Amino acid sequence: MRTARIDEERALGHLMDLLAIEGLSGRETRVATAVKKKLRAAGAKAGWMRFDAAHQRIGRGYQTGNLIVTLPGTIAAPRRLFMGHMDTVPLCRGAVPVRRGARIVSRGNTGLGADNRTAVACLVTVLENVLTRGLDHPPLTFCFTVGEEVGLRGARVLHKKDLAYPKLGFNIDGGDPADLWIGALGADRWDVEVRGVSAHAGVHPDHGVSAALIAARAIADAADRGYFGKIRVRGKNGTANVGLIEGGEATNQVTDRVFVKGESRSHDTRFKQRITEVWRAAFERQAKRVKNHKGMHGKVVFRSVTDYDPFLIDRRAPVVREAVAAARQVGLKPRLRSADGGLDANHLNAKGIPTVTLGAGQHGPHTVDEYVDVREYLNGCRLALRVATL
């Protein structure tokens, strides 16, 4: 067994430094600045590092684009892409990382930000080792993305040209590095404007058409048909959720506007679309059924968009074989998995860059119980380094 040697204290030092930097979605500049400083100290040339125009392509609210680092190879081989997202969720605001035995946790009542600073630190560690130890490697591209936590936005607007046209991709985002994620589901996001008719709720409630009632009945309609939460219909699987409901102005007014936001997910593209259409039909059906004394009924405006499509890489594909071989060489027993959440890899695979996702020790993301398994993080660094130097 060959082991990819790393300086464990330096790898952990990078992680502790990066966990302490606040960088919510759209506000990743401080994280990117810290990464650039660390890479320059390791010997990276300024000309290798640049930002793309992701912040302009995404729209308002973003400080910076994706940070991209391109290294020429020392051996002739296809270019490899390594990536991880810089942003964390709002729960991680003010996080103070502390080491407690075999784990790194947040000192206070916040998330930690291991999702996905473990990836950022891992990639810094890989680059540092490649540069300072003079390790032979194929042409490499490292991409630190923005806006992953709010819809994989940085990865969505990546251009292959900016990445120097890599042939194989490796995304760092997960827990146990023995789990090699070769697939992930797809998701539709939808929002509904429910329009009713306002009336005095005490004097003439029958003159109104309640948008709240339409929304409630539509949700119950979809749920009664088996399309809420975990969905299993005719051998197909997926999920659906309503995550936000807003509306109304006063308790004595029949609600004339309600806004609903939800999502549909599945590993099957057609079934994902089917879930979304069931929800559309439920809202349209119930809007016609809720009427006032004149027979007027409600209306709905249902809008949906595909956030990302599902993917599944063939187990025999070169990118999978490389990941499996590297995992075995660093002493891991690889398991090929498919994720029930979206990954930056969804968009990379859609762009024609076959991308496997590797873990680096993060657990309990988006909760105050989030932590880093130190052993897994270090093994994740070793795995990524081995993949970069195979």
Summary of the structure (lengths in Angstrom):
residues: 390
radius of gyration: 23.9
end to end distance: 13.5
largest distance: 81.6
contacts: 1429
relative contact order: 0.19
helix: 35%
strand: 28%
